[in-house]
Amino acid sequence: MNAPPPAAPAPRARTWPVALLVAALAAACFAPSIRGAFVYDDLLLVERNPVITSFRNLPQAFSSAYWDFLDAEAASRIGYWRPLTAVALMTAHALGGGQPWAFHAVSIALHAAAAAAAFALLLRITRNTWIAGLGALLWAVHPLHVESVAWISSVNDPLSGIFILLALERHRAWVERGASGLPWAAAACFALGVLGKEMAATMVPCALALDLAGAGRGGLRERLAHWRRAWIPYAAVCVAYWLARVGVFHSLAAGFDRSTTEFGYPAARMAWIRVEVLGGALELLAFPLRLALFRVHTPALDWSAASTWIALGACVAWLGALVLAWLRRAWTQLAWLLFLVASLAPLLARIESLGQFLLCDRFLYVSCLAVVGLVATWERAPLRARAGLLALLAVAASALSLRRIPVWASEQAMFERAIVETPESPYPWWSLGRVRINAYRKGHDTAQLEGSLRAFERAQDLCERALRGDGSVFATRADVLQSNLGVGYCLLYEAEIDEYRDWETPRKLFENIAAMRPDSELPLVGLALVASQRGEFAESERLLAKALSVNPRSAEAQRNLGVISMQQGKWEQARRAFEGSLALRPGNLDDRVWIARALFQEGWSERAEEVAESARRAFPREAEPVVILAALARGRGDSSRALGLLDEALRLDSKNAFAHYVRGQVLYAANEHAAALEAFRRACDLDTTSFDYHYNLGALLLQTGARATALPFLQRAYAVGTGRPQLAALREVFAGELGGTAEFYYALALSDNSRGERETARAWVERALALDARMAPAHYLRGVLMKLSGDKDGAIAEFRWLAENTPDALDPLIELAALLLAQRRGQEAVPYYERALELVARQQQLDERQREFLRQRLEAELAQARAIGS
């Protein structure tokens, strides 16, 4: 079927209002995304990227790779050069001072401009203003665009999309003018497109495909005759682009040889993965219903999976439609079908550079136009039917997009959705664990910590399945590392709030991770935190120095060095560490607040206030900078201003523990003691890990004579105050006649035992047992301390007493049996092992994997005991 003769161009006075209307509706559809936070890659690419913080960095943006601000090892695997995208991010940073809303606003504006460009291209092809307008609107509100618009890091999609679509429109305009001269306007747009994103290279094959839909009659040869000249400016752009990249990447391969993921699959599997990607893309473009943040592939081809057959069926259907269009000489439909695959060509050519997830919605930003074009130019349907169908599809698409946008509002919303969509991938699980553990760090909500541990353990399980050769799970080295680190941090934070203060378990886990991954600084940071909790500050600083030698660009190592320095009163060292962290992640609020705190402690109040005011302007919805300003006002004796600022901070965040603590300080100085004590109590409730909050409240309560009320707060301060000089004074207080209970002295013993101060711990245990001779936990701790000090017979006596008096307790049985076995008293150990094995199944606090591990260990030791006894 031949295309009809060209219609007269629509008057410009009528087309511009339609273009503006399409752009406005596109912006309105995605306007809710402006409230979104930084998520996923934004935390690096935007929040930690020093290049985008100033237009003075323009030369660096054009002369270095897009991810070069990362550490050298990570940057060496990414072959992106996107200077124009860096300029867009600079613009957004300048507009909003680094706030998320400004970046979202730029993304929305660029997408609106791309929608207008789509209208211009469709108008050039359809020659009908309303069909072009409705088609562009459908494209603009398509649900596959949500990722590209609502996610800041995908700003390169609408940016490059503008220039791809304009280049195609200018190319078609050149052809319609008789293809005289060369298409330099199209080539200029093409050049700008590739400066935004590498995918813009699809413009040339897409232009070639669309030329089949050219107006006028004739066969394939006539329709493509102008390409004898058209290729010249496009080739010039490609050569210039290649040479520029050679200069940036210092390689003739121009960075195109870099791969973010090494799959290690045979050639046949890699070939079939391309079929899966193409078929999956075709399915999404035809029916954008199975949206997913992370689409996983399996290492082994799974013929039982519905997705395998859907992908294969989609490819066969596309090929059949292509053949049918060719046989019917339906050039326009043939053009759009070829356009569809041409727009995906880079994905299929360099699939190794796509990362772990090979098919993302953002990859289909331009490809969506092919589906719109097929509907808009469906020659067998009447014009009104096409217009009605486009309008109906646009309404449905906008509804899907509006429902999808909230997924990108926050990291927690994003990854909670991701684990529903792809439950068999470890990546979204450990990412959700990371989000939840960060929420726990901020608000000390134990539900977040428990949820984080569950997520990390689920990721661990999936990684183990992959390592065992389960072909249905794909896991990378990074997945294994992050899953294990996450469990380690959860155990570390559990130890902070648990009475047993078990630092040994997370320490061993971090040591194992460090042995497996000597190339990563992250397990060393974990070990440093464990050391600091044990009061081993010199060891902690040594480990952080080692971490920075492994990765000098580790913001985590710098920040934690600052925190540990603050704990020791090394204010200048702390400030320098926080400044180093801030240099690696410009705009980070946490670093700014710590810098202000360190400056205040150094005595630089004016500089501290400048930093805090700057942070307040940059983060107007955050309470922390306001609290710092209140603390500074309190230091100057301006209680009225301090209280006003604290009221503002608590309106922003009513659960900010530091705000309540500073409020208590101000009120106490104003002799409003009752209100001050209530504020201190609230601070302690919100942050159970703060030494200062609990120590100061306990001391104030002692001063008022409320000894019984003070003891729990002082005991908690003692538990979390490792390395604090006040611990000695607290011991003197506790050693006096305070009237403490057995439980109180037992808690003190646990705290000292966790710090390795066993003699002091033993003294507290004895005091607890003097008050309650049948206190089983105290007997157990005394047995453990005896064992550690070498008094094995005393320990056996303690554990035997527990075995007789607490028959349902598992731990004393295991300890007793192991001690007897070590002394080769196998016959005595056997009944205790047998009782322990009976109790294992009842241990509900252990998951099935842990119970099985413990059962296997006890059975092996029981076999040894029987062998010795016989």
QUITAHU-V7321 format. One record per backbone hydrogen bond with DSSP energy under -0.5 kcal/mol. CO is the residue of the C=O (numbers start at 1). NH is the residue of the N-H. If there is no record, write none. Layout:
BEGIN
CO/NH ; CO/NH
END
This chain:
BEGIN
1/331 ; 4/216 ; 11/14 ; 11/15 ; 12/16 ; 14/18 ; 15/19 ; 16/20 ; 17/21 ; 18/22 ; 19/23 ; 20/24 ; 21/25 ; 22/26 ; 23/27 ; 24/28 ; 25/29 ; 26/30 ; 27/31 ; 28/31 ; 30/33 ; 31/34 ; 32/35 ; 33/36 ; 39/42 ; 40/43 ; 41/44 ; 41/45 ; 42/46 ; 42/47 ; 44/48 ; 46/49 ; 48/50 ; 49/52 ; 50/53 ; 51/54 ; 54/57 ; 55/58 ; 57/61 ; 58/62 ; 59/63 ; 60/64 ; 65/68 ; 67/70 ; 71/75 ; 72/76 ; 74/77 ; 75/78 ; 77/79 ; 80/66 ; 82/86 ; 83/87 ; 84/88 ; 85/89 ; 86/90 ; 87/91 ; 88/92 ; 89/93 ; 90/94 ; 91/95 ; 92/96 ; 93/97 ; 93/98 ; 96/99 ; 99/102 ; 99/103 ; 100/104 ; 101/105 ; 102/106 ; 103/107 ; 104/108 ; 105/109 ; 106/110 ; 107/111 ; 108/112 ; 109/113 ; 110/114 ; 111/115 ; 112/116 ; 113/117 ; 114/118 ; 115/119 ; 116/120 ; 117/121 ; 118/122 ; 119/123 ; 120/124 ; 121/125 ; 122/126 ; 123/127 ; 128/132 ; 129/133 ; 130/134 ; 131/135 ; 132/136 ; 133/137 ; 134/138 ; 135/139 ; 136/140 ; 137/141 ; 139/142 ; 142/145 ; 143/146 ; 145/149 ; 146/150 ; 147/151 ; 150/152 ; 151/154 ; 152/155 ; 154/157 ; 154/158 ; 155/159 ; 156/160 ; 157/161 ; 158/162 ; 159/163 ; 160/164 ; 161/165 ; 162/166 ; 163/167 ; 164/168 ; 165/169 ; 166/170 ; 167/171 ; 168/172 ; 169/173 ; 170/174 ; 171/175 ; 172/176 ; 173/177 ; 174/179 ; 175/178 ; 182/184 ; 183/187 ; 184/188 ; 185/189 ; 186/190 ; 187/191 ; 188/192 ; 189/193 ; 190/194 ; 191/195 ; 192/196 ; 193/196 ; 193/197 ; 195/84 ; 195/85 ; 197/200 ; 198/201 ; 199/202 ; 200/203 ; 201/204 ; 201/205 ; 202/206 ; 203/207 ; 204/208 ; 205/209 ; 206/210 ; 207/211 ; 209/212 ; 210/213 ; 211/214 ; 219/223 ; 220/224 ; 222/225 ; 224/227 ; 225/228 ; 226/229 ; 226/230 ; 227/231 ; 229/232 ; 230/234 ; 231/235 ; 232/236 ; 233/237 ; 234/238 ; 235/239 ; 236/240 ; 237/241 ; 238/242 ; 239/243 ; 240/244 ; 241/245 ; 242/246 ; 243/247 ; 244/248 ; 245/249 ; 246/250 ; 246/251 ; 251/254 ; 253/256 ; 255/258 ; 261/263 ; 266/270 ; 267/271 ; 268/272 ; 269/273 ; 270/274 ; 271/275 ; 272/276 ; 273/277 ; 274/278 ; 275/279 ; 276/280 ; 277/281 ; 278/282 ; 279/283 ; 280/284 ; 281/285 ; 282/286 ; 283/287 ; 287/289 ; 287/290 ; 289/291 ; 294/296 ; 301/303 ; 302/305 ; 305/308 ; 305/309 ; 306/310 ; 307/311 ; 308/312 ; 309/313 ; 310/314 ; 311/315 ; 312/316 ; 313/317 ; 314/318 ; 315/319 ; 316/320 ; 317/321 ; 318/322 ; 319/323 ; 320/324 ; 321/325 ; 322/326 ; 323/327 ; 324/328 ; 325/330 ; 326/329 ; 329/331 ; 330/334 ; 331/335 ; 332/336 ; 333/337 ; 334/338 ; 335/339 ; 336/340 ; 337/341 ; 338/342 ; 339/343 ; 341/344 ; 342/345 ; 344/347 ; 344/348 ; 345/349 ; 346/350 ; 348/351 ; 350/353 ; 351/354 ; 352/260 ; 352/261 ; 352/355 ; 356/358 ; 360/363 ; 361/364 ; 362/365 ; 364/368 ; 366/369 ; 367/370 ; 367/371 ; 368/372 ; 369/373 ; 370/374 ; 371/375 ; 372/376 ; 373/377 ; 375/378 ; 377/379 ; 378/381 ; 382/386 ; 383/387 ; 384/388 ; 385/389 ; 386/390 ; 387/391 ; 388/392 ; 389/393 ; 390/394 ; 391/395 ; 392/396 ; 393/397 ; 394/398 ; 395/399 ; 396/400 ; 397/401 ; 398/402 ; 399/403 ; 400/404 ; 401/405 ; 402/406 ; 404/407 ; 405/408 ; 406/409 ; 409/37 ; 410/414 ; 411/415 ; 412/416 ; 413/417 ; 414/418 ; 415/419 ; 416/420 ; 417/420 ; 417/421 ; 418/422 ; 422/425 ; 425/429 ; 426/430 ; 427/431 ; 428/432 ; 429/433 ; 430/434 ; 431/435 ; 432/436 ; 433/437 ; 434/438 ; 435/439 ; 436/440 ; 437/441 ; 438/442 ; 439/443 ; 440/444 ; 444/446 ; 445/448 ; 445/449 ; 446/450 ; 447/451 ; 448/452 ; 449/453 ; 450/454 ; 451/455 ; 452/456 ; 453/457 ; 454/458 ; 455/459 ; 456/460 ; 457/461 ; 458/462 ; 459/463 ; 460/464 ; 461/465 ; 462/466 ; 463/467 ; 464/468 ; 465/470 ; 466/469 ; 469/471 ; 470/473 ; 471/300 ; 473/475 ; 476/480 ; 477/481 ; 478/482 ; 479/483 ; 480/484 ; 481/485 ; 482/486 ; 483/487 ; 484/488 ; 485/489 ; 486/490 ; 487/491 ; 488/492 ; 489/493 ; 490/494 ; 491/495 ; 492/496 ; 493/497 ; 494/498 ; 498/501 ; 501/503 ; 502/506 ; 503/507 ; 504/508 ; 505/509 ; 506/510 ; 507/511 ; 508/512 ; 509/513 ; 510/514 ; 511/515 ; 512/516 ; 513/517 ; 517/520 ; 521/525 ; 522/526 ; 523/527 ; 524/528 ; 525/529 ; 526/530 ; 527/531 ; 528/532 ; 529/533 ; 530/534 ; 531/536 ; 532/535 ; 535/537 ; 536/540 ; 537/541 ; 538/542 ; 539/543 ; 540/544 ; 541/545 ; 542/546 ; 543/547 ; 544/548 ; 545/549 ; 546/550 ; 547/551 ; 551/554 ; 553/555 ; 554/558 ; 555/559 ; 556/560 ; 557/561 ; 558/562 ; 559/563 ; 560/564 ; 561/565 ; 562/566 ; 563/567 ; 564/568 ; 565/570 ; 566/569 ; 569/571 ; 570/574 ; 571/575 ; 572/576 ; 573/577 ; 574/578 ; 575/579 ; 576/580 ; 577/581 ; 578/582 ; 579/583 ; 580/584 ; 581/584 ; 581/585 ; 585/588 ; 588/592 ; 589/593 ; 590/594 ; 591/595 ; 592/596 ; 593/597 ; 594/598 ; 595/599 ; 596/600 ; 597/601 ; 598/602 ; 599/603 ; 599/604 ; 600/603 ; 603/605 ; 604/608 ; 605/609 ; 606/610 ; 607/611 ; 608/612 ; 609/613 ; 610/614 ; 611/615 ; 612/616 ; 613/617 ; 614/618 ; 615/619 ; 617/620 ; 619/622 ; 623/626 ; 623/627 ; 624/628 ; 625/629 ; 626/630 ; 627/631 ; 628/632 ; 629/633 ; 630/634 ; 631/635 ; 632/636 ; 633/638 ; 634/637 ; 637/639 ; 638/642 ; 639/643 ; 640/644 ; 641/645 ; 642/646 ; 643/647 ; 644/648 ; 645/649 ; 646/650 ; 647/651 ; 648/652 ; 649/653 ; 653/656 ; 655/657 ; 656/660 ; 657/661 ; 658/662 ; 659/663 ; 660/664 ; 661/665 ; 662/666 ; 663/667 ; 664/668 ; 665/669 ; 666/670 ; 667/672 ; 668/671 ; 671/673 ; 672/676 ; 673/677 ; 674/678 ; 675/679 ; 676/680 ; 677/681 ; 678/682 ; 679/683 ; 680/684 ; 681/685 ; 682/686 ; 683/687 ; 687/690 ; 689/691 ; 690/694 ; 691/695 ; 692/696 ; 693/697 ; 694/698 ; 695/699 ; 696/700 ; 697/701 ; 698/702 ; 699/703 ; 700/704 ; 701/706 ; 702/705 ; 705/707 ; 706/710 ; 707/711 ; 708/712 ; 709/713 ; 710/713 ; 710/714 ; 711/715 ; 712/716 ; 713/717 ; 714/718 ; 715/719 ; 716/720 ; 717/721 ; 721/724 ; 724/727 ; 725/728 ; 725/729 ; 726/730 ; 727/731 ; 728/732 ; 729/733 ; 730/734 ; 731/735 ; 732/736 ; 733/736 ; 736/738 ; 741/745 ; 742/746 ; 743/747 ; 744/748 ; 745/749 ; 746/750 ; 747/751 ; 748/752 ; 749/753 ; 750/754 ; 751/755 ; 752/757 ; 753/756 ; 756/758 ; 757/761 ; 758/762 ; 759/763 ; 760/764 ; 761/765 ; 762/766 ; 763/767 ; 764/768 ; 765/769 ; 766/770 ; 767/771 ; 768/771 ; 768/772 ; 772/775 ; 774/776 ; 775/779 ; 776/780 ; 777/781 ; 778/782 ; 779/783 ; 780/784 ; 781/785 ; 782/786 ; 783/787 ; 784/788 ; 785/789 ; 786/790 ; 786/791 ; 787/790 ; 790/792 ; 791/795 ; 792/796 ; 793/797 ; 794/798 ; 795/799 ; 796/800 ; 797/801 ; 798/802 ; 799/803 ; 800/804 ; 801/805 ; 802/806 ; 806/809 ; 808/810 ; 809/813 ; 810/814 ; 811/815 ; 812/816 ; 813/817 ; 814/818 ; 815/819 ; 816/820 ; 817/821 ; 818/822 ; 819/823 ; 820/825 ; 821/824 ; 824/826 ; 825/829 ; 826/830 ; 827/831 ; 828/832 ; 829/832 ; 829/833 ; 830/834 ; 831/835 ; 832/836 ; 833/837 ; 834/838 ; 835/839 ; 836/840 ; 837/841 ; 839/842 ; 840/843 ; 842/844 ; 843/846 ; 847/851 ; 848/852 ; 849/853 ; 850/854 ; 851/855 ; 852/856 ; 853/857 ; 854/858 ; 855/859 ; 856/860 ; 857/861 ; 858/862 ; 859/863 ; 860/864 ; 861/865 ; 862/866 ; 863/867 ; 864/868 ; 865/869 ; 866/870
END
